[in-house]
Amino acid sequence: MITGRRTVLAGMLGVIVGGVLPALPARSAGETVLLRLDFGGTTPVPASGYSRVLTNQAASTISAARPWGWNLTTGMGARNRNTNNPLPASPIAELYRDFIFGPTGAGFSPPHPRTLTIGFLTPGRYRLTFLTGDHFFGDHTTRIVTEPAMENLTTAPSAAPATAHYATVTATVVVPVGSSTIKITFDTVTGRTWVINSLVLESVQNAEVPRITIANIPLATSTWTTPLEDPTVALLAGHRVRTASFTSESFTPTELKREDYLSLIAGQVDFWKNLQNPTTGAIIDPDRNVEFQYSTPAYAHAAATLVAYAGRTDLLETAALALDWSARTLSTRRAASGHEDFFTPMVAHSIRLLKPFVSPERSAQWEYYAWFFEPYIIYRYGAGVNNWNVVAACGEALLQKMGIRDASHTFVEESFAKQGDNFDSTLGLYLEEAMAYDHFPRLWIADLLANGYNGAYSPQLDEAAMRGSLTSLFMQSPSGELPSGGRSAHHQWNEAAECVTFEVYAARALADGDSQLAGYFKRAAHLALGSMWRWVRPNGEMQIVKNWVEPSAQHGYETYSAQSQYSLLPMSMLSMAYEHAAATEGVAELPAPADTGGFVLQVAKLDKVFANAGGSYVEIETKADRKYDATGLIRVHFAGHQPQLGPSDSLLSAPAYVVPSGSAVPITTGIGVSWQDADGNWLHQGELTATQVESVSILTTETAAEKVAFSVRYEGNLGGGVTAIEDQFVLTPGDIRLTTVLFGSTGPIRRAIPLLADDGRTKSEINVVANKHIQVSQKDGDKNYRQSFRVDDATTVTVGEELYPNHNGWARLAIAEYVPEVDESESELPEGAQAAHKKHKKKGKHNTEGITLRIKPQGDDLTVLPA
């Protein structure tokens, strides 16, 4: 799916993964360094404290003064990379700068082993630490064989670090009684050379599992740019002004509390504990019948939170067992579905939470597993590649903070350095592709920063995360939902991600003395949590997508969605939100931007426009990926109303997400217009591509909580002679008016409106009143929600009976027809001439004045709305 996979370990990891990981002893104490060797040429001088190993030192001449030597010295070479360093102001550190490499050139065909003998040793156990790497080439592979053999391993470890990466191979060997030497053979695989930079020999007490770690020693890596002027300052300032007009009568707090996070988590954990393998601790997905992705560490984290904060000691063993398995499979690169990159933050949080409740030996085992593995080897995606790398880096930074991972390890720094160009420096958003994957990486960064991370690139991360948190306030719908759009949309973890970010920045604002901003964030967090509570099933399990279809049908799922991982991932997120909410338990909710509105926000780099007036909210997709969305108006939400009546999602002719096989295929459309080309074929706004839409412009004419007015103009070769479509919006509390003008169209026009017909549990009642007014009603518990769509200037309005699937269930498609009036003179023409005259007619009410749609939420009153 995404390039950048790094494979740096062949032999050793293959043996461990393929078999059984040996018991992991405590790290050795009482160590004594006996020998430090720096491999290279006669110049430069060896690293401080090291002795120089040259290519011409033969084993036949070893002595107590120089107890090492090569069995064969021909063909080997030495390099000093500081002699051709392109950045002389940043010299390569001593141990990394120079090395000896295997024979190359005529007469030397790989493999070409050379053996270094170290003599004059007394019997006992020794640790050998090898360093191998090259600052300018990543085409070396070094395999190491020792005699006596390395302990706890039967196959020689092999390391192939990338350019400017350095592998450290550590293993123990035992020199038996009657012997005094260790022989070390370096060789490679076909077509490559081996490299050895340094070697350290120490006497140790305990046998160890051979281990490879990787360090990155970059000369220059950062992809961050200086942030531009911050538009979130003006957004927030405007919101502060608008909240002053919100009275206690016009604002109703959610009444949600911090404990409600635990209540939602508990329902999920109590459901999923029954699907845990009692032997391994893995969570088994009921539909796939296997452990899937990161469900097990997410379960461990959620259950550990209940143990630590809800007194649920009955969950201690199930949480610990899940952590046993998660830490072990992460350490050996056997994580379910190859998703190691997502494990580490959840494993780190689980260790921290469970450590006080288990034996020291068990917690030490978890920490050893986490310490043992090499990040550059275990994780699937490299530095800066995508959101996977953000999650892994945040987990690694937590391990460093906990003292489990060496603070000097470079994975975190390199990862964050290369993530800079994935961020929009103005709004702080992550630009991977979709709305869910904007917020997903940012929540882990917010959690990390709130946990005290102050390492390299923390200022850049902090600036982006703060801006992104504010921008997210203005993208949130009044029902608390994360914006729709792209893959993984409409999944419950979208709102759980909001909970983390908004709780983190509520606490941050309060710590900065801004209780007002803390109240805004608190409200937004509770709106998101309230959205999630709507989707809890009677057994405590959640619908993972916003519909009520049985989970086994996977309606609206992605191909990678499963009930287990996408039920438990949001519980891990809510566990973080719960902890960050501790500082703001006494903060009262204040109206969030989702409540007050009074703004238009364009997110050009994600092709989105958001607007809100007093809780009347629209989301517009300006250049859609038609596998997931339509171009145009794709979401309408009203405060206090059933959001899926919106509509809240597009209809797609070929969705990438899962829909029932054999489903009828509609046009791709949100609330959009259609027109005819010269051959009478219907063209649709929703199906416009980024190639057709050459430019999008936003003109805002009014922004207040009581009224927002703006237009979105699409220009380009839109087909059928249409050169531009202008959607003119007027939003007021409880009312949305959309007038659309087509430039270049002279024939009939249609307005398409998807109407929620069935959410998988409840069917909607859909009526057309007076041929101008569509009413959709749906019961939800003891409430009856109604929404109206009025098209007074339409010629006719029809609602098709066909059911079309989308994320929210099934929709019926309403079509409003707009047919140009025919002059009396035209009616006297022959039929063919009439048609031609209509096609080329330059005037028509709908062409000059536009066609208007009015959308309103209603309560139990079904009276026809006034014009």
C-alpha positions in Angstrom: 0.0 0.0 0.0 2.7 2.5 1.0 6.4 2.3 0.0 9.3 2.6 2.3 9.5 -0.8 3.9 12.9 -1.4 5.4 14.4 -4.9 5.8 17.6 -4.9 7.8 17.8 -8.3 9.4 17.8 -11.7 7.7 19.3 -14.6 9.6 18.9 -13.9 13.3 15.3 -12.7 13.3 14.2 -15.4 10.9 15.4 -18.0 13.4 13.7 -16.3 16.3 10.4 -15.7 14.5 10.3 -19.2 13.0 10.9 -20.9 16.3 10.5 -20.1 20.0 12.1 -17.1 21.5 14.6 -18.3 24.2 13.9 -17.3 27.8 15.0 -13.7 28.3 17.4 -13.3 31.3 18.0 -10.1 33.1 20.7 -8.0 31.5 24.1 -8.9 32.8 25.8 -7.2 35.7 29.4 -7.2 36.8 30.7 -6.6 33.2 34.4 -6.0 32.5 35.6 -4.6 29.2 38.7 -6.4 27.9 39.2 -5.2 24.4 38.0 -2.4 22.1 38.9 -2.6 18.4 38.5 0.0 15.7 38.8 -1.3 12.2 40.4 0.8 9.4 43.6 2.0 7.8 46.7 3.5 9.3 44.9 6.9 9.2 43.1 8.4 11.0 44.1 7.4 14.5 41.6 5.0 16.1 38.7 6.2 18.2 39.6 7.2 21.7 40.1 4.1 24.0 40.2 1.7 21.0 43.1 -0.1 19.3 43.5 -0.1 15.6 42.8 -3.3 13.5 44.6 -3.1 10.1 44.1 -5.3 7.0 47.6 -6.7 7.2 47.7 -8.0 10.7 48.0 -11.8 10.4 46.8 -14.3 13.0 50.2 -16.0 12.9 51.7 -12.9 14.6 49.3 -12.4 17.5 50.8 -11.9 20.9 49.7 -10.7 24.4 50.5 -7.2 23.2 48.3 -7.6 20.1 46.0 -10.6 20.7 44.2 -10.4 17.3 44.9 -11.2 13.7 43.4 -12.3 10.3 43.6 -15.8 9.0 43.9 -14.4 5.5 44.8 -10.7 4.8 44.6 -10.5 1.0 41.9 -8.6 -0.8 40.4 -6.7 2.2 40.2 -2.9 2.0 39.7 0.1 4.3 37.8 3.3 3.9 37.7 6.6 5.8 34.5 8.4 5.0 35.6 11.7 6.5 38.0 12.1 3.6 35.0 12.5 1.2 32.4 13.9 3.6 30.3 16.4 1.6 29.7 18.3 4.9 33.1 18.9 6.4 31.6 21.1 9.1 29.8 18.0 10.4 32.5 15.3 10.5 31.3 11.7 11.0 31.9 10.4 14.5 35.0 8.3 15.2 33.5 4.8 15.2 31.3 5.4 12.2 33.8 7.1 9.9 36.1 4.2 8.9 35.9 0.5 8.5 37.4 -2.6 6.9 35.4 -4.3 4.1 35.5 -7.7 2.5 37.5 -8.5 -0.7 36.2 -7.1 -3.9 37.3 -6.9 -7.5 38.9 -9.4 -9.8 39.5 -12.8 -8.2 37.2 -12.2 -5.3 33.6 -13.5 -5.8 31.3 -13.4 -2.8 31.0 -15.0 -0.5 34.6 -14.1 0.6 34.9 -14.7 4.3 37.7 -13.5 6.4 38.3 -14.7 10.0 39.6 -12.6 12.9 41.1 -14.6 15.8 41.2 -13.1 19.3 43.6 -15.0 21.5 45.0 -15.0 25.0 41.6 -15.4 26.7 40.8 -17.3 29.8 37.8 -19.7 29.8 34.5 -18.0 30.5 31.6 -16.1 29.0 32.1 -13.1 26.8 29.9 -10.6 25.2 30.9 -9.5 21.7 29.5 -6.2 20.3 30.0 -5.5 16.6 29.3 -2.3 14.7 28.7 -2.4 10.9 27.6 0.3 8.6 28.6 2.9 5.9 27.6 6.6 5.8 27.4 6.7 2.0 26.2 3.2 0.8 23.5 0.9 1.9 24.5 -2.1 -0.2 26.5 -4.0 2.5 25.4 -7.2 4.2 27.4 -8.5 7.0 27.0 -12.0 8.4 28.9 -13.0 11.6 29.8 -16.5 12.6 31.7 -17.2 15.8 33.6 -20.2 17.1 32.6 -21.1 19.8 29.0 -20.5 18.6 26.9 -17.7 19.9 24.6 -18.6 22.7 20.8 -19.0 22.2 21.2 -19.0 18.4 21.9 -21.6 15.8 22.0 -19.4 12.7 24.5 -16.6 12.2 23.0 -13.1 12.5 23.0 -11.0 9.3 22.7 -7.2 9.2 22.1 -5.0 6.2 21.8 -1.4 7.4 20.7 1.4 5.1 22.8 4.3 4.1 24.0 6.2 7.2 22.5 3.5 9.4 24.7 1.5 11.7 23.8 -2.0 13.0 25.1 -3.1 16.4 25.2 -6.9 16.8 25.4 -8.2 20.4 25.9 -11.8 21.4 27.5 -13.9 24.1 29.9 -16.9 23.6 31.6 -19.2 26.1 35.3 -20.1 25.8 35.5 -23.6 27.1 38.1 -24.9 29.5 41.2 -25.8 27.5 40.7 -23.1 24.9 41.9 -19.5 24.8 40.5 -18.1 21.5 37.4 -16.8 19.8 37.3 -17.0 16.0 35.0 -14.5 14.3 34.2 -14.9 10.6 32.8 -12.1 8.5 31.2 -12.9 5.2 28.2 -11.8 3.1 25.6 -12.9 0.6 26.1 -13.0 -3.2 26.8 -9.7 -4.8 27.5 -7.7 -1.7 30.4 -6.9 0.6 30.7 -7.1 4.3 31.8 -4.2 6.5 33.1 -4.1 10.1 33.6 -0.8 11.9 34.4 -1.8 15.5 34.3 -4.7 18.0 34.1 -4.7 21.9 34.9 -7.7 24.0 33.6 -7.9 27.6 33.4 -10.6 30.2 29.9 -11.1 31.5 28.0 -13.4 33.9 24.8 -14.3 32.1 23.9 -15.7 28.7 22.0 -13.3 26.5 19.8 -13.5 23.4 21.7 -12.2 20.4 20.4 -8.8 19.4 20.7 -6.3 16.6 20.1 -2.6 17.1 20.2 0.1 14.4 21.4 3.7 14.8 20.9 6.5 12.2 23.7 9.0 12.1 22.4 11.6 9.6 24.3 14.6 8.2 21.0 16.4 7.5 17.5 15.0 7.6 14.9 17.5 8.6 11.9 18.1 6.2 10.2 20.7 8.5 9.7 24.2 7.2 9.2 27.4 9.1 5.5 27.7 9.9 3.6 30.4 7.9 1.2 33.0 9.5 -1.1 31.2 11.8 -4.8 31.4 10.6 -6.0 29.6 13.8 -5.4 32.8 15.8 -8.1 34.6 13.9 -10.4 31.6 14.0 -10.1 31.4 17.7 -10.4 35.2 18.2 -13.6 35.2 16.2 -15.1 32.4 18.2 -14.3 34.1 21.5 -16.4 37.1 20.3 -19.3 35.0 19.2 -19.6 33.0 22.4 -20.3 36.2 24.3 -23.8 36.2 22.7 -24.6 32.6 23.7 -26.8 32.7 26.7 -27.5 29.9 29.2 -30.9 29.4 27.5 -29.3 28.9 24.1 -26.6 26.4 25.3 -27.2 23.1 26.9 -24.2 21.2 28.3 -23.8 17.5 27.6 -23.6 16.6 31.3 -21.0 14.0 30.4 -18.3 13.4 33.0 -14.8 12.0 33.0 -16.2 8.7 34.4 -18.2 8.2 31.2 -15.0 7.3 29.4 -14.5 4.4 31.8 -18.2 3.3 31.5 -17.9 3.1 27.7 -14.5 1.3 27.9 -15.9 -1.2 30.5 -18.7 -2.2 28.2 -16.3 -3.0 25.4 -13.7 -4.8 27.6 -16.4 -6.9 29.2 -17.6 -8.0 25.8 -14.1 -8.7 24.3 -12.7 -10.5 27.4 -14.9 -13.5 26.4 -13.1 -13.6 23.0 -9.6 -13.9 24.5 -7.5 -17.0 23.8 -7.0 -18.2 27.4 -3.6 -19.7 26.6 -1.9 -17.0 24.5 -3.9 -13.9 25.6 -4.7 -12.9 22.0 -8.1 -11.4 21.2 -9.8 -13.4 18.5 -12.0 -11.7 16.0 -15.4 -13.4 15.8 -15.8 -13.0 12.1 -12.2 -13.6 10.9 -11.6 -16.3 13.6 -8.0 -15.1 14.1 -6.2 -12.4 16.0 -6.4 -9.3 13.8 -4.0 -6.3 13.7 -3.6 -4.5 17.1 -6.7 -5.7 18.9 -4.7 -7.4 21.6 -2.5 -4.5 22.7 -5.6 -2.2 22.5 -7.5 -4.6 24.8 -4.5 -4.7 27.2 -4.4 -0.9 27.3 -8.2 -0.6 27.8 -8.4 -3.3 30.4 -5.3 -2.0 32.2 -7.0 1.4 32.5 -10.0 -0.2 34.2 -7.6 -2.0 36.6 -5.8 1.1 37.4 -8.6 3.6 37.6 -11.9 1.7 38.1 -10.7 -0.9 40.6 -11.5 -3.7 38.2 -9.0 -6.2 39.7 -11.1 -9.0 38.1 -9.5 -7.8 34.8 -5.9 -7.9 36.0 -5.0 -11.3 34.7 -6.7 -10.9 31.4 -5.0 -7.5 30.8 -1.6 -8.9 31.8 -2.1 -12.0 29.6 -2.9 -9.7 26.6 0.2 -7.7 27.4 2.4 -10.8 27.7 1.4 -11.8 24.2 1.5 -8.3 22.7 5.0 -7.5 24.0 6.3 -10.9 22.9 4.9 -10.8 19.4 6.1 -7.2 19.0 9.6 -8.1 20.1 9.9 -11.0 17.6 8.1 -9.3 14.6 5.2 -11.7 14.8 2.5 -9.1 15.5 -0.9 -10.0 14.1 -1.3 -8.9 10.5 2.1 -7.4 10.4 1.0 -4.3 12.4 3.9 -3.9 14.8 4.1 -0.2 14.1 0.8 0.4 16.0 1.7 -1.8 19.0 4.3 0.2 20.9 2.3 3.2 22.4 -0.4 0.8 23.7 2.3 -1.6 25.0 4.1 1.3 26.7 0.9 2.6 28.3 -0.1 -0.9 29.4 3.3 -1.6 31.1 3.1 1.7 33.0 -0.5 1.0 34.2 -0.1 -2.6 35.1 3.4 -2.6 36.6 2.2 -1.7 40.2 -0.3 -4.6 40.1 2.0 -7.5 39.0 5.1 -9.2 40.2 8.4 -7.5 39.5 9.5 -10.5 37.5 6.5 -10.2 35.1 6.8 -6.4 34.6 10.6 -6.9 34.1 9.8 -9.5 31.4 7.5 -6.9 29.6 10.2 -4.3 29.8 12.9 -6.7 28.5 10.7 -7.6 25.5 10.3 -3.9 24.8 14.0 -3.2 25.2 15.1 -6.2 23.2 13.8 -5.4 19.8 15.4 -3.1 17.3 13.0 -0.4 16.0 14.6 -0.1 12.6 14.2 -3.9 12.1 10.8 -4.6 13.7 8.7 -1.8 12.2 7.3 -2.1 8.7 7.6 1.4 7.5 10.5 3.8 7.5 11.1 7.3 8.8 8.7 9.9 7.5 6.7 7.5 5.3 3.2 7.7 6.7 1.0 7.6 9.8 2.3 4.2 10.7 5.7 5.7 11.4 4.2 8.5 13.5 2.6 5.9 15.8 5.7 3.8 16.1 7.9 6.9 16.8 5.5 8.1 19.5 5.6 4.6 21.1 9.4 4.6 20.9 9.6 8.0 22.5 7.4 6.8 25.4 9.8 3.8 25.8 12.7 6.2 26.0 10.9 8.3 28.5 10.2 5.2 30.6 13.9 4.3 30.5 13.3 1.1 28.5 14.7 2.2 25.2 18.2 3.8 25.2 17.8 7.6 25.1 20.5 7.8 22.4 18.6 5.6 19.9 18.0 7.6 16.8 14.7 6.1 15.5 12.5 8.8 17.1 14.6 11.7 16.0 14.9 10.5 12.4 11.2 9.7 12.2 10.1 13.1 13.4 12.7 14.9 11.3 11.3 13.3 8.2 7.6 13.8 9.1 7.7 17.6 8.6 6.6 17.6 5.0 3.6 15.5 5.8 2.1 18.5 7.8 0.4 21.6 6.5 2.4 24.2 8.3 -0.5 26.7 8.3 -3.4 24.7 9.8 -1.3 21.9 11.5 -3.1 19.1 9.7 -1.6 15.8 8.5 -1.9 15.6 4.7 -1.8 11.8 4.1 -5.1 11.6 2.1 -8.2 11.5 4.2 -10.0 13.2 7.1 -9.6 10.3 9.5 -5.9 10.0 8.6 -5.4 13.7 9.3 -6.5 13.3 12.9 -5.2 9.8 13.6 -1.4 10.6 13.7 -2.1 13.9 15.5 -3.7 12.2 18.5 -0.6 10.1 19.2 1.6 13.2 19.0 -0.8 15.1 21.3 -0.6 12.3 23.8 3.2 12.1 23.6 3.7 15.8 24.1 1.2 15.8 27.0 3.3 13.1 28.6 6.3 15.4 28.6 8.2 14.7 25.4 10.8 17.4 24.8 13.2 15.7 22.4 14.3 16.6 19.0 11.7 18.3 16.8 9.3 18.7 19.8 9.0 22.5 19.0 7.8 21.7 15.5 5.5 18.9 16.7 4.1 21.1 19.4 3.4 24.0 17.0 1.7 21.7 14.4 -0.3 19.8 17.1 -1.6 23.0 18.7 -2.7 24.5 15.4 -4.2 21.2 14.3 -6.2 21.0 17.6 -7.7 24.4 17.0 -8.5 23.7 13.3 -10.2 20.5 14.4 -12.6 22.5 16.6 -13.8 24.2 13.4 -14.2 21.0 11.4 -16.2 19.1 14.0 -19.9 18.8 13.3 -22.5 19.9 15.9 -23.2 16.2 16.6 -19.6 15.7 17.6 -18.5 13.8 14.5 -15.1 14.0 12.8 -15.5 15.2 9.2 -16.5 12.6 6.6 -14.1 11.9 3.7 -11.8 9.2 2.4 -11.0 5.9 3.8 -12.0 4.9 7.4 -14.6 7.6 7.4 -17.7 7.0 9.7 -15.7 4.7 12.0 -16.2 5.2 15.7 -12.4 5.6 16.3 -12.7 8.9 14.4 -14.5 10.5 17.4 -12.3 8.7 19.9 -9.3 10.4 18.2 -11.1 13.8 18.8 -11.6 12.9 22.5 -7.8 12.5 22.9 -6.8 15.7 21.2 -9.5 17.8 22.8 -8.8 16.5 26.3 -5.1 17.1 25.9 -5.6 20.7 24.8 -8.2 21.4 27.4 -5.6 20.5 30.0 -3.0 22.5 28.1 -5.2 25.6 27.9 -6.0 25.3 31.6 -2.3 25.0 32.5 -1.7 28.1 30.4 -4.3 30.0 32.3 -6.9 30.1 29.6 -10.0 28.5 31.2 -12.2 29.8 28.4 -10.3 27.8 25.8 -10.3 24.8 28.1 -14.1 25.0 28.2 -14.3 25.0 24.4 -12.1 22.0 24.2 -13.9 20.2 27.0 -17.2 20.8 25.2 -15.8 19.4 21.9 -14.4 16.3 23.7 -17.8 15.6 25.2 -19.6 16.1 21.9 -17.3 13.5 20.4 -17.9 11.1 23.3 -21.6 11.6 23.1 -21.5 10.7 19.5 -19.9 7.4 20.4 -22.5 6.6 23.1 -25.2 6.6 20.4 -23.7 3.5 18.8 -23.5 1.1 21.8 -25.3 -2.2 21.3 -27.3 -3.8 24.2 -24.4 -6.3 24.9 -21.9 -3.5 25.4 -20.3 -4.0 22.0 -20.2 -1.0 19.7 -21.1 -0.6 16.0 -17.7 0.2 14.5 -19.3 2.1 11.6 -22.2 4.5 11.9 -25.0 2.2 11.0 -27.0 -0.5 12.8 -26.4 -3.3 10.4 -25.3 -6.5 12.1 -21.5 -6.4 12.5 -21.1 -9.8 10.7 -22.3 -8.1 7.5 -19.4 -5.6 7.6 -21.6 -2.9 6.0 -19.6 0.2 5.4 -16.4 -1.4 6.6 -13.0 -1.0 4.8 -11.4 -4.2 3.6 -9.1 -3.9 6.6 -11.8 -3.2 9.1 -12.6 -5.8 11.7 -15.0 -5.8 14.6 -12.1 -6.6 17.0 -9.5 -4.0 16.2 -11.8 -1.2 15.4 -13.9 -1.8 18.5 -10.8 -1.9 20.8 -8.6 0.8 19.1 -11.1 3.5 20.2 -11.1 2.1 23.7 -7.3 2.5 23.8 -7.8 6.1 22.6 -10.5 6.8 25.3 -8.1 5.4 27.9 -5.7 8.1 26.9 -8.5 10.7 26.9 -9.5 9.6 30.4 -6.0 10.2 31.8 -5.6 13.6 30.2 -9.1 14.7 31.4 -7.9 14.4 35.0 -6.7 18.0 35.1 -9.9 19.5 33.8 -12.6 17.6 35.7 -13.8 20.9 37.2 -13.9 22.8 33.9 -17.4 23.7 32.7 -18.3 23.2 29.1 -18.4 26.4 27.0 -19.9 26.6 23.5 -17.5 25.1 20.9 -17.3 26.3 17.3 -19.6 23.4 16.4 -22.3 25.1 18.6 -21.9 28.7 17.7 -20.8 28.6 14.1 -20.2 31.9 12.4 -17.4 30.8 10.1 -16.3 29.4 6.8 -13.2 27.3 6.8 -11.4 26.1 3.6 -8.9 23.3 3.9 -7.6 23.5 0.4 -4.9 20.8 0.8 -7.5 18.3 1.8 -10.1 19.6 -0.7 -12.6 20.6 2.0 -14.8 23.5 3.0 -16.7 23.7 6.3 -19.3 26.2 7.4 -21.5 26.6 10.4 -24.1 29.1 11.6 -25.6 28.5 15.0 -25.3 24.7 14.7 -26.3 24.4 11.0 -23.3 22.7 9.5 -22.2 21.8 6.0 -19.2 19.9 4.7 -18.2 20.3 1.0 -15.8 18.1 -1.0 -14.3 20.2 -3.8 -12.3 17.5 -5.7 -13.4 14.1 -4.5 -11.8 10.7 -4.6 -14.8 9.0 -6.1 -14.0 5.7 -4.4 -15.1 7.4 -1.1 -16.9 10.7 -1.8 -18.8 12.8 -4.3 -17.7 16.3 -5.3 -20.0 18.9 -3.8 -22.1 19.0 -0.7 -21.7 15.7 1.1 -22.8 16.4 4.7 -25.5 18.4 6.5 -25.8 18.3 10.3 -28.0 20.3 12.6 -27.3 20.7 16.3 -29.5 18.4 18.5 -30.7 16.5 15.5 -30.2 13.0 14.1 -27.0 13.5 12.1 -27.5 10.7 9.6 -30.7 12.2 8.2 -28.3 14.9 7.0 -27.5 13.3 4.6 -24.2 12.5 6.2 -22.5 10.6 3.4 -22.3 10.5 -0.4 -23.7 7.8 -2.7 -21.1 6.1 -4.8 -21.3 4.0 -8.0 -18.2 2.1 -7.1 -17.3 2.5 -3.4 -14.0 1.2 -2.1 -15.6 0.2 1.2 -17.7 -2.9 1.7 -21.3 -2.9 0.6 -23.7 -5.8 0.0 -22.9 -7.8 -3.1 -25.3 -7.2 -5.9 -26.3 -3.7 -4.6 -27.9 -1.4 -7.1 -25.4 1.1 -8.5 -26.5 4.8 -8.3 -24.8 7.8 -9.7 -22.0 9.2 -7.6 -23.5 12.1 -5.8 -24.0 14.1 -2.6 -26.5 16.9 -2.7 -25.6 17.9 -6.2 -26.8 18.9 -9.7 -26.9 17.1 -13.0 -27.1 18.4 -16.6 -27.2 17.1 -20.1 -24.5 17.0 -22.8 -25.2 17.5 -26.5 -26.1 13.8 -26.9 -28.6 13.9 -24.0 -26.4 12.1 -21.5 -26.7 13.2 -17.9 -23.5 14.5 -16.3 -23.2 14.9 -12.5 -21.6 17.3 -10.2 -20.7 14.5 -7.8 -18.7 12.7 -10.5 -16.4 15.6 -11.3 -12.8 14.7 -11.0 -9.7 16.8 -10.0 -8.7 16.9 -13.6 -12.0 18.4 -14.7 -12.2 20.9 -11.8 -9.3 23.2 -12.7 -9.9 25.7 -9.9 -12.1 26.1 -6.8 -12.8 29.5 -5.3 -14.5 30.5 -2.1 -16.2 33.8 -1.7 -17.5 34.6 1.8 -19.9 37.5 2.2 -21.2 37.1 5.8 -20.0 35.3 8.9 -22.0 35.6 12.1 -23.5 33.1 14.5 -26.9 34.1 13.2 -26.0 33.9 9.5 -23.2 32.7 7.2 -23.2 33.3 3.5 -20.7 32.1 1.0 -20.3 30.5 -2.4 -18.2 27.7 -3.8 -17.3 28.1 -7.5 -16.0 25.1 -9.5 -14.4 26.1 -12.8 -13.0 24.0 -15.7 -14.1 21.8 -18.5 -17.0 20.2 -16.6 -18.6 18.6 -19.6 -21.7 19.3 -21.7 -20.6 22.9 -22.3 -20.7 23.8 -18.6 -17.7 25.9 -17.6 -18.6 26.6 -14.0 -20.9 25.6 -11.2 -21.5 28.0 -8.3 -23.1 26.7 -5.1 -24.4 29.7 -3.1 -25.0 28.9 0.6 -26.9 30.8 3.2 -26.9 29.2 6.7 -28.9 30.3 9.6 -29.7 28.4 12.8 -32.0 25.6 11.8 -32.1 26.5 8.1 -29.7 25.9 5.1 -30.4 27.3 1.7 -28.4 26.2 -1.3 -28.8 28.0 -4.7 -26.9 26.5 -7.6 -26.1 28.3 -10.9 -24.7 26.4 -13.9 -22.8 28.5 -16.4 -23.0 27.1 -20.0 -26.0 24.9 -19.5 -29.2 25.7 -21.4 -31.1 22.4 -21.1 -32.9 20.6 -18.3 -31.2 20.3 -14.8 -31.7 17.9 -12.0 -31.0 18.2 -8.3 -30.1 14.9 -6.6 -30.7 14.4 -2.8 -29.7 11.2 -1.0 -32.3 10.4 1.7 -31.6 8.0 4.5 -34.1 5.1 4.1 -32.8 2.4 6.5 -30.0 2.5 9.0 -30.0 -1.2 9.5 -32.4 -1.0 12.5 -35.0 1.6 11.7 -36.6 2.4 8.4 -37.4 6.0 7.6 -40.7 7.4 6.5 -40.3 9.5 3.3 -43.1 11.6 1.9 -43.4 14.2 -0.8 -45.8 17.0 0.1 -47.3 19.2 -2.6 -44.7 18.0 -5.1 -42.3 20.5 -3.7 -41.4 19.3 -0.2 -39.7 16.1 0.8 -40.0 15.0 4.5 -37.9 12.3 6.0 -38.7 11.1 9.5 -37.1 8.4 11.7 -37.7 7.2 15.2 -34.7 7.0 17.6 -35.8 5.7 20.9 -38.6 7.9 22.2 -37.7 10.7 19.8 -39.1 11.2 16.3 -36.7 13.2 14.1 -37.9 14.8 10.9 -36.0 16.7 8.3 -37.3 18.5 5.3 -35.9 19.2 1.8 -37.8 21.9 -0.1 -37.4 22.6 -3.9 -40.1 25.2 -4.7 -38.8 26.1 -8.1 -38.6 22.5 -9.4 -40.9 21.2 -12.1 -41.3 17.8 -10.5 -39.9 15.9 -7.5 -39.7 12.1 -7.3 -38.2 9.8 -4.7 -37.0 6.5 -6.2 -37.8 3.2 -4.5 -34.4 1.7 -5.1 -32.1 1.3 -2.0 -28.5 2.3 -2.4 -25.9 1.5 0.2 -23.5 3.8 1.9 -21.8 4.0 5.3 -25.0 4.9 7.2 -27.2 2.0 5.8 -29.3 2.5 2.7 -30.6 5.6 0.9 -33.2 6.4 -1.6 -32.5 9.0 -4.2 -34.7 12.1 -4.6 -34.6 13.8 -8.0 -35.9 17.4 -8.5 -36.4 18.1 -12.2 -36.0 21.6 -13.7 -37.2 21.8 -17.3 -36.9 25.1 -19.3 -40.2 26.7 -20.3 -41.0 26.5 -24.0 -42.3 29.6 -25.7 -45.6 29.4 -27.6 -43.7 30.0 -30.8 -41.6 27.0 -30.0 -44.7 24.8 -29.5 -45.8 25.5 -33.1 -42.5 24.1 -34.4 -42.1 20.5 -35.6 -41.0 18.2 -32.8 -37.4 17.9 -34.0 -37.1 21.6 -34.3 -38.5 22.1 -30.9 -35.8 19.9 -29.4 -33.1 21.8 -31.2 -34.5 25.1 -30.2 -34.6 24.1 -26.6 -31.0 22.8 -26.7 -29.6 26.1 -27.9 -31.9 28.4 -25.9 -29.9 31.0 -24.1 -32.4 32.0 -21.5 -34.1 30.0 -18.7 -35.0 30.8 -15.2 -32.8 28.1 -13.7 -29.8 29.2 -15.8 -29.9 32.9 -14.8 -31.2 32.8 -11.3 -30.2 29.3 -10.2 -32.1 26.5 -8.5 -32.7 26.6 -4.7 -32.9 23.8 -2.1 -33.9 24.6 1.5 -33.1 22.1 4.3 -34.5 22.3 7.8 -34.7 20.0 10.8 -38.1 19.6 12.4 -39.5 18.1 15.6 -42.8 16.4 15.7 -44.5 19.2 13.7 -45.2 18.0 10.1 -46.7 21.2 8.8 -45.4 22.4 5.5 -42.8 25.0 5.9 -43.5 28.5 4.6 -41.6 29.6 1.6 
